[in-house]
Every structure is written in structure tokens, then in C-alpha cells.
Amino acid sequence: MRKEKSINEGYSDNNKIKLVPGGRTYFDQLIRVISMAEYSIQFQVYIFEDDETGHEVKTALLKAAGRKVQIFLMADGYASQNLSKAFIQDLKEAGIHFRYFEPLFKNRHAYFGRRLHHKIIVVDERYAMLGGINISNHYNDMPGQPAWMDFAVSIEGNMSKQLSAVCQKIWYGLTQAKKVILKKADNLTYDIPSSENALLRLRRNDWVNKKNQIFKSYIEMFGKAKDEIIIMSGYFLPGHIMRKNMAKAVKRGVKVKLILAGISDVMLAKHAERYMYNWVFKNNIELYEYKLSILHGKVSVYDCKWVTIGSFNVNDISAFASIELNMDVSNTDFATLTRNTLQQIIEKDCTQMSKEKYNVETNIFSRFFDHCCYLLIRFLFFLFTFNFKQKI
């Protein structure tokens, strides 16, 4: 009994979870969840753009507001700063509570401070969606433009109430907003069939509030895996502790596979990432570059037993600078589905990068440039996260 309690410590049962790929599938599900709202919608996102996708989501929110649904929408003050005044005014005139999460300093080119990097919606404390997908055409399937590769999960059950509490804490804890009582159903219950029940664990990273849970989940994964780990990360630049534990897993006989970006929207980060390829090869880690579009996904799975998915990238910005939100899933059916989905992506949409291939594609000058990019990014990580890392 004690062993079982230890394994499931911190997990919530009576939940149903579904893997949702990005693109049109995600936004169809998002609109459907918004249309189901009867009492409240809590929506927090990094990027909310004033484009076709943004207007589609806005229209769904305005319809919900017209049904007298209570709506709280928070977007990151840097990444979403291009929202027009008219766009925001439409929301507020409909009765939607809108706020920016403000960094300490920002302009159109830079910011200093935390990012509100998670992407989450909670409806009626019953339904929720979270992952790495922002509200923008980049993440949707547009004519002649495939969506960036990404994933989310939809959740129904007990975890929705926990996620609601997190949204409220951020809304009121990080702003001076006047307290508003959240509308909710009387005697809310969740009737999840035992065959669909999944154990879920909410994980957060927030350096101001000394939350480092997602980072610890990754270290836990490297320690517990026995056969296989697959990591999809759009911006892969792990620090020393993460690399050390990954290498230990390989030495125990665990096969580690990385799905990284072949095409990137942040070239400085990609060049820095490519500098790490020699470390990857040296530690016998399999490396696959996704080629169909920009890779933005943030999901990992081990041994067809456990998954972590959300907004967390395997780098020090996510570990020590941003507000991140992941969901750990302890369920063999869901983990097997996720593992098979990632494996299919590897087989159909990726190119394996070997040491020999890397040496052919690069030269001394490109490798020197990659090294300079790596040093620059590591210095920036150190500069903005040093004080926090001394405290954990």
C-alpha cells in the first residue's frame, strides 16, 4: 500500500484526458469547449494575435459573453502587445474581463521579467485545455500554410477545478484586480467511467514563487525510465543538471530519442541548439529533425507509462524564467497513444541526424558560429536566472 501511495503521490483521479494535435483540430475543439460554457471561462495565453484565428476565437468568446458567461482573459503583455485597441475594446464592451500580464519592462523589441508562457482555458470548472498552442494563424491550418507542429490535451474532471484555482491565483495574485466571485454550478460532480479514468498531476514552473515542479518531473522521468524516452522540444537547450540526468538514463540502457526543429522561427536558438549536437551524439542519443513545418511542441513520454505535456521547453528559460504549466499523465493507454504518435512523426516527418551527416552538412565556420550563438544564449540565461538558481 505504501509503495502505491508513493507512485501516485500528488496525482488526481476521476479525470478524462485526450491528446489534441495542433492546427484545425485544436481550434475546432477550443471553439467547441467555449460554446459549452454556462458559467465561466478562464483563459490565459502567451500569444493572442489580431488575425483570422484570433478573431475566430474572439467571436466565440463574444457569443459566450452574450449568454452571460463570466469570462476572464489574460494575455502576456509582451507577446500579445500587438492586439489592437479596438480588439480589446470589443472584449471589454461585451463584459469580458481582460488584462495583460506585464513584464517589468517591455517595448516592441525586448522585455525584462517573467513571461506568462502557459496556454490554458478552463470552462465551468469542468472542462479544460492546455498545451503549447497560442492563438495565432501560425498554430492553425491556413490556406497554403500548415500549422506549426504542436500538441495540447483536453481534460474533463477533478483536475479542471485545480486548474481553475491556478488561473484565479495568477489573475488576482499578479494584478491589482478587484476580487470577483467565480460563477459555478451548484454541487458540481464528475462522472468519469473507470475505463477512461487517468491519474493527472498539475506541474508548474514560476521562479518568483519558487515553483520548479516541471523541471523536477523531467529529472524524475530520467530516473524512472527503463526502456525508452521520447522528447519533443521546439527549443532544446538543456542545462547541466538536465544533461547529466539524461546521460545517466542512456548509460542504464534507456533509449533516448529527441525530436527537434529542422525549421525554426528563432534562428539564434537553433544555431545554439545545433552546437549541442556533438554532445547528443557523444551520449548515444538518437536525434531527429522535424521537417514539415516549424516545431513548437513540448511533450515527453517514457516506457508507454507516463507523459508530461504543456508549455515547458527543455531549456533554462522555461526552467528558471517563465511561468509554465504542464500536465503529468500516469496512464498506460494515453502514454501508449502519445508514444505511437511521436514515433509515427519520427518515421514519416523527420530526418535522422547522425554525427556523419552533421559533419557533412557543416564546416569549421558554421560550427564556430553555432558555438558563438550557444555562448551568447548561455550568457543571457545566466544573466537573467542567476539569482533564482541560487535559491533552489
N, C-alpha and C positions, 0 to 999 in steps of 0.2 A: 504493500500500500504506500509506503513512504517513497519508494522509487517512482511509482506512477505519479504521485503528487509532485515530485521534483521535476519530472519530464514536462508536466503540463502547467508548471508554475507560471502565473501571470496570464494564462490563456483564458478566453471566454468561450463558453459553448452556446448552443442554441442559436447558431448563425448559419446562413446560407451564403455561399460566395460563388461568383462566376468570373472567369477571365474574360476581359473585353479588349479586343485588339483596337488599335487606333484607327483613325480615318472615319469614314462614313458610319461604320458600325458603332463606334464610340458615341458620335454626336446624335445618332438616332436614339441610342439608349439614354443619353443625357436628357434629350428633349422629352422622352417618354417619362422619365423619373420626375422631371419638373411638372409635367402635365398631371401627374398623380398627386401632387401636393394638395393637402386640405388645410393644413395649419401653418406650417413654417418651412422655410428654405434657408439654410446656412451655406453660403458659397464663398470659398476663399481660394484664390488662384494667383499665380505669379504673373502670367501674361494674359491680359484681356484686350484684344485688339478691336479697333473700329473698322472691321472689314466684313465681308459677307458672312463668315462664320460667327463673328461677334454679334452681328445684327440678328442672325437666326436665333442665337441663344437669348439675346436681349428681348426679342419678340415673345419667346416662351416665358420669360420672366415677367414681362408686362401682362401677359394673359393671366399668369398666376396671381399677380397683384390685383388684377381686376376681379378675381374670385375671393379677394380679401385675405389671401395668403400673406403671412408675415415674412418678409424677405430681408436678409442681411447679406450684403455683398461686399467683400473686401478684396482689393487687388493690390499687388505690390506697387509702391509709389515710384519706383524706378522703371521696372519693366513694362508697366502699363501706363506710363505718363503720357502717351500719345492719344489716349482716349479724348475725344473732343468734348468741349464744354456742353455742347448740345446733346451729345450722347448721355452724359451724366445727368444733365437736367431732365431728360426724359425719364430716367430711372427715378429720380427724386420726386418728380411731379406725380408719378404713379404710386408714391408711398413707399418705395424701396429704400431701405437704409443702406447708403453707400459710403464707404470710407476707403482711403488709401492707407496701406501700411508704409509709413515713411522711414527711409534710411536717415542717418544723422546728417548726411549731406548728399545732394544729388544735383546733376544738371543733365543735359541731353547726351553727355558723353561718358559720364562716370558717376560713381556713387561711393560713399563710405558708410559702412554699417551692415547690419544684417539684411538679408533678403527674406521675404515671405515666399519661400520657394515651393511649398506644398500646393497640391491641387486637389480640392475636396469639395464635395457637395453632400449635405445631409438633409433629407426631406422627412418631416414629421417624426423625427427620431426613430424612424422605422427603416428607411432606405438610405443607402449611402453609395457614393462612388469616389474612388481615389486612385491616384496613379501618377504618371508623369506628363499628362496631356494638358496643354494650355488651350485657351480659347483663341484660336487664330487659324487662318487658312493653311498655315504650314502643317497643321496637325489634322487637316481634313483632306478628303479626296476631292480635288478641284479639277476642272477640265484641263487635261494635259499636264497635270501636276499631282503625282501620287503623294499621299500623306507621308510625313516623317514617320519612321518606324517607332512605335511606342505601344505601351500597354497600360491598362487600368484594371481595376476589379469593381464589380458591383456587389453590394452587401445588403442583406436583409437580416435583422435580428438584434440580439443584445448589443453587439458592437456598435450599432448605429447610435445608441444612447451615449456610449463612451466618446464617440467621435463628435457628437453634438456638444458634449461638455468641453472638449478641447477647443472647438470653434468659439464657444462662448468665452472661454478663458482668454483666448487671443483677442477677441473683439473688445472685451472690456478691460483686459489687463494691459493691452498695448495702446489703448486710446483713452481719451477722456469722455467717452460716450456715456450718456445717461442710461442707467440700467433700465432695460425694458424686459418685462416678463415674457418668456417664450411661450407662444401658444402651443398646446399639445392636447392629444386625445386623453380622455379620462380612462384610467385603468388600462393603459397600453400593455398588451401582451404580444408575444411572438410564438407562433405555432409552426416550428420548423420540423419537418419529418426527420426521424432519426437517420434515415438513409442519406439525407442531404446535409446533415449537421457537420460543421467544420469548427475546429478549435482555432481561434484567432487571437493574436496578441498585438496590441497597438504599440508602435515604437516611434519615438520622437528624438530629434536632434535639435537643440537650441542652446547655443553657447552661453547666452546671458543667464538662462535659468538652469544651467549645468545639466542639461539633458544630453546624454551621449548613448542612447539606447540602440539606435540603428547600427552604429559602429560596433557596439558590443554584440549585436546579432550576427554580424559578419564574422567576428572573431569566434563566436560560438559555432557557426557553420563550419569554419575551417577546422575546428577541433573535433566536431562530431561526425563529419562525413567519413564514410568508409570506402565508397566506391567511386563516386563521380560528383563533381561540382560544375555547373554551367553558370557563368556570369555574363549577363548582357549589360554593358555600360557605355553610354554615348560619350562620356568624358572620363576616361580611365587614367588616373594618376595617383595610385595609392601611396600612402606614406610608409615609413619604415615598419611600423608595427603590423600594418595590413600585409605588406610584402613578406615579412618574416613568417607570419602565420600561414599564408598561402603556400610558401615554400615548404613548411613543415608538413602540410597536408599531402603535398606531392611526394615527399620522402616516405610517408607512411603507405604509399601505394595508391593514393587517390588520384584519379584522372581529372585534371582541371582544364576546362575549356573556356576561353574568352571570346565573346562576340563583341567586336569593337567597330568603330566607324571607319568605313572606307572613304566616305564623303562626309566632310564636317562643315558645320556653319561657323566654327571658331577655329581658324587655321593655326593660330598661335598654340592653342591647346593640343591640336592634332600633331603638330610638329614635336611638341614636348612629349606627347604620348609615344610617338614613334621612336624617340630616343630610348624609351624603356623596353623596346622590343628585344634588345640583346639580353636584358635581364629575364624576360619571358622565355626566350629560347634556352638560356643557360639553365633555367629551372625546370625544363621539360614540360612547359605549359603549352597546350595547343592554342593557337591564335587564329581567329577567323575574322576577316573584314567584310562587313555588310556593304553591298554594292548597289542596291536598287534605289535607295534614297538616303537622306540624312538619318543616321541612327540617333534616337533620343531616348530609347528605352532604358529602364532601370529595374531589372528583375534578376533574381538568382534562385537556383534550386539545387538541392543535393539529395542524392540517393532515392529519388522519387518518393520522398517523405515530407519535405519541408520547402517552403517558398518564402522569400521576402520580396515585396514589390511596393513601389511608391515613387517618391521624388528624389531619393538619395542616390547620388552618383558616387562611384568609388574614387573619391579624391578628397583632399583636405578642405576644400570649400564646403562640401556637404558635411564633412565630419566636424569642422570647427567654426564655420562662419554662418551658414544659412539655417533658417527654420525649416526642418524637413519632417516628413511624415511617411512612414512605411507601415505595411501590414505584414506580420509574420503569420503564415498559414501552416498549421500542422494537420495535414490531411493527405493521405496517400493518393486518393483519386485526383484531387486538384493538383498535387505535385506531379503526378504522372502525366496529366494532361499538359501542364506547363512545360515539363521536361521534353515531351514529344514535340510540342510546338516549337520550342527553341532548337531542338535537333533538326526539325524539318527546315527551319530557317537556315541553319548551318549548311545543310545538304543542298538546298535549292538556290539560296540567295547570297551565299558568302563565298569568298575565295580564301583558301587557307594560306597563311603567310608562314613560310619556313625561313630558317636562317639563310639558306642558299638563295631563296627568292629575294629576300630583303637585301642581301649583298649585291645581287644583280641590279636591283631597282634603285640603289643608292650609290653615292660616291663619297669621297672624303669631305667634299664641300657641303653636300646636303646633310651628312651626318654631323658635321660641325655646327651647321645652322640648327639642326634638331637639338643638339646639346645646349646651344645658347638659349633656345626657347625654353628648354627644361629648366635651366638655371634661373632664368627670369621668372618663370611661374613659381618655382620653389621659393625664390626670394619673396615674391608677393604673398604667397601662402604664409611664410614665416613672419613677415612684417605684420599681417593683419590677424594672425591667430596665435602669436607667441604667448600673450598674456593668458589666454584661455587654456592653452595646453599645459601651462604650469600648474593649473588648478585641478586637473583631472587625473 
